[in-house]
């Protein structure tokens, strides 16, 4: 199992400058590369200080010029916000600039808040259908001389300029949850990204079962890979773990409010939940975070990751966005790199050799 980092800028206080947040983001990404992690994933979001990432390709090109060799992935591009021709060309250019280090994760998007602003009246179903139309079109544009007439997009014979650095283009990863998404990924020779969010271990099992069932149904010899994305915090200090569980609880409580799209938003920030409101949200209680997320002592985290590896996950992505301080994030990631990853080092080296 390989290890990667999933990270964005996130603003939790009006006093934080975007420049300082960007510097911290770069520092965390450099730590990931210096620690030997396989990839960095960063996504696309709009008008939300909760997760700041207006164009992942710009971020990736910047990282490519500051980091040496780590692979760089979009985690994820929001498909319906892109025309196939623009997505094909910009991703190919990014692949060239990064000398073939690009991995392209694509999703339908999750926030109605963003749909309202960029694609008014579009719902999640239409967003999913657009994704299913865009992915094959992008691949054909990379090949060239492709004419498209679909439900959402139509254009005469066109060729992506430039064409990607990697043969056949960057690997494509689809953010999947329901069985249909897993099946579409296998049928279209794509990899899969999944996240259980704050849910229990059973959901982690369910997600890979859907992936395995899709392979059995459509291509038992499929070379598609599956990556698990999960919030992570590791420390051998009980007080630090308690504090981290509280921060994750607050993160998911506000995540839920962004998702519901009902709470007031000013200057790209959602109105903070009161302590009384937080305490009433049992599903996000710190004890639930402590039980369900990848958090604990060194030994506990290693033991849990061994279970993920045994289930068949090819990659684990350490989701660092959490509302925690920069110092807390760095301390946990350093601990993970120095004390957790070495427990899997021989397997990683063998995987890369193969």
N, C-alpha and C positions, 0 to 999 in steps of 0.2 A: 504494500500500500504506500502510495506517495503522499506527501504532505504539501499543502499550499496555504496561502494566506488570502483571505477575503476582506477587503478594507475600503473605506471611503473617508472623506472628511465628514465630520459631524459637529455641528455647533450646538452647544448646550447652554451658552450664556451670551448675552448681548455684548459683554466685555471682550469676548474673543474676536480677534481679527482673522479674516480669511487667509491672510498671508501666514500668520502663525500656525493656523490649522494645516495649511498646505505643507509648511516646513515639517510639522510633526508627522504628517502622512508620509512624506518622503523618507523621513528617518525610520519609520516603522517598516517601510518597504525595503530599505537598505538592510535593516536587521534581518529581514526574511531571507534576502539573497545571501548575506554573509553567513547566515546559519544553515545554508544548504537546502533551503526549501525549493520545491519543484517549480512553483508558479505563484504569481500574484494575480488575483481576480478583482476587478473593479467595475462598477456598473453604470447605469444611466438613470438619473432621476431629475426632476424639474420642480423648481419653486418650493423646495423643502430643505430647511436647514437641518432637519432630522437626518438626511443623507444627501450630501452635496456631490453631484456627479453629472454635470450637464452633457458631457460628451466623452465616453470612455476612450475613444480613439485618440483624442488630444492627450488625455492622461497617460495612455500607454506609450505614445510617442515620446512624451517627456520622460517617462521612466526608462524607456529603452536607451535614451541618451545619457542617463545617469547611472544605470545598472549594467552589469557586464553580460550576463548570460541567462538569467532566470527567464522562464517563459511568462508571457503576459496575456491575460485573458479578459474578455469582456464578461462581466458577471452581473448583469447581462444587458445587451442591447434590447430595447423595447421595440419589438418588430413593427407594430402598427404606426410608430412615429417615423418610420423610414420608408422611402420609395425604394424598390428593389435596385434600381440603377445607382442611386446614391449609396446604398448600403454596400453593393458590390464594389464600387469604385473606391470608397473610403476605406473599407476593410482591406482591399488589395494594396492600396497605398501604404496603409499601416503595416501590412505584412512585409512590404519591401523595406520600409524604413527600419523595421525591427530585425531585418535579415532572417525572416521566417520564424520569429518567436511568437507569433500571434495565435491564440486560441480564441474562437468566437462563440461565446455563449449568447443564446437568443431566448427571449421570453415574450409572452403576450402582454406582460405588465400586470400589476396587482392593485394599483390605487385608482379608484374612480376619481379622486382629486386630480390626478394627472390627465386621465381621459377627458374630463370636462374642459381642460385648458388647451390640450393639443388636438383632441379628436372628439369634439362635442357630439353627444348622442350615441357614441360607440359604447357597446357593452362588452363584457368579458368574452362572450361567445364570438362576437364578430372579431375581437382582437385575436382570439385563437385561430379563427379561419384565415385571417390575414397572415398570421405566422406561417400557417401551412401552405399558403400560396407563395410567400416570399422566399422561403428557404430553397425550394427547387429552382426558382427563378434566378436567385443569386448564383447558384452553382452553374447554371447554364450561361449566365452572363460572363462568368469567369472563363468558360470555354470559348465563348464568342459567337457572333452572328446568330443571335437568338431573338426570335419574335415571340411576344407574349400577348395573349388575350385571355384574361381571367375574370373572376367575379369582381375583383377590386382594382386591378391594374391592367393596363393595356399599353403596349408600345411596339413600334415597328422594329425591324431587325437592328439589334444593338450589341455592342461588345464592351465589356468592362475595360476602361483604360484608367490605370494600368491593369495588367493581370497580376495575380498574386505571385509572391516569391516561392511559396511552397507548391509542390506539384499537386494539382487538383484543388488547391486552395487551403486555407487554414482549417484545422479540425473544427467541426461545428458541434456545439453542445446545446441541448434543449432543456430548459427548466421544465421539469415534468412533475405532475402529482397524480392525475387520474390515469387509468389504464390506457385510454385512447392516446394520450400524449406519449407514453412509453412505446406504444405500438407504432405511432408515426415516426418516432426516433429510429426504431429498429428498421422499419421499412425504408427509411431514407438514409441509412448508414450514418446516423448521428450518434454522438455520445449523449449522456444524460446527467443533468445536475438535479439533485434533490435536497430538500431541507425539511426536517420534521418540525421546524420552528421550536416551540416550547413543549411539544407533545412528548409522550412517554416512549420508552424503548420499543414498544410494540409498533409504533408508527415507523420507526427505522427499519424494522423487519418487513412491514407491509410495503414500504416503498421499493425495497430491493426485490420483493416477491413479484411486484408488478413488472419490474424490469425483466426478471428471469422468465416470467410467463410470456411476455412479449417476444422474447428470443425463441422460446419453445414454439410459439405460434407461427412466427414468420421467418426466423432464420436461426436455427440452433447453432450454426457456426459463426454467428455474428461476432465481429471484433469490436463492437461498440463497448465503451467503458462507462462506468457509473461513478459519480463523485458525490460524496455526502458533505453538505455544508451545515455546520452547527456552531453555535456560540460556545466559546471555550474559555476557561480560566483555570489555571493550575497554580497551586501554592501549597506549601506544607505548613502554613500558618492558619490556624482555625479562625482567627479574627479577620484575616484578609478574605477568607472564603465566605464568611458571613456577610461582610461588606459587599463583596462581588455579587452575592445572591440578591441582595437588596437592589443593587444597581441594575441587574438583569430584570428584576421584577418591575422596576420603573420603566426600563426600556420597552418591555413588551406591553405594558399598560398604555404607554403613549403610542406604540406601534399600532395597537388595536384601535385607538382613537383616530389615527391617520387613516387606517383602513376603512373605518365606518364613515368618515368624512362628514361628521356632524358638528364637531367642536370648532369654536372660533379660531381663526388663524390670522396672525398679524405679523407683518415683516418676515414671512416664511417660517414662522414658529407657531406651534400649536399651543393653546392655553394650557398651562401646567395643571395636572391633576393635584388636588389637595391630598394631604395625608389621609383624610377620612375616605376620600374616593379611592385612593390606592388600596387602603385596607379592606375595602368592600369587594375588590376584584380577586376572589379566591383562586380563580384559574391561573393568575399570575403571581401567586404568593411566593415569597422567597424560598419556602420549603419545596415548592414545585420546581422552581428553577434549579435548586440544589440537587434534586433527584433526577430531573430529566435532561438538563444540559450536560455538556462534557465539562464538568468542573469537579475539582477535588484535589486530593494529594497526588503526588507523582505516581505512586503505585496504583491509586484508584483510576487515574486517567489512562495509564498504560493498560490496565486490565480491561477497561471499557473499549479502548481502541482495538485491542486484540479481538474482542467480540465483533466489532465492525469488520475487521479484516477477515474473520472466519465466515461472516455472512457473505462476503464476496465483493465488498467495496474496493474499487481500484485506487481511489484518491480520497483523502480527507482534507477538507478546507477549513482552516481555523478562522471562524468569523469573529473579528476583533471589535467591530462596532458595538458599542454597549453603553455609551454615556459616561463611562469611567474616565478618570483622569489619564492624561498621557503617561504619567509615571506608573500607574497601575497596569496599563496596557503593556508597556514595555517590560515591566517586571515579569508578568505572566508569560509573554511571548519568549523572553529570554530563558525562562525556566523550562518552557516547552521544548525549545530548541536544544538546550544543554542536557536535559534530563529525561525527556520523553522520547524524542526522535531517535536517540541512540539505541533504544530498545528494539527498533525496527530497522536499523541501519543495514544489516546483512541482507535483509529481504529487499530493501530499496536498491542496493548495489546490484543484486542479482536481476531485479526487474529491469534496470537501466541497461545492463549488459545484454539481456535478451532482446 
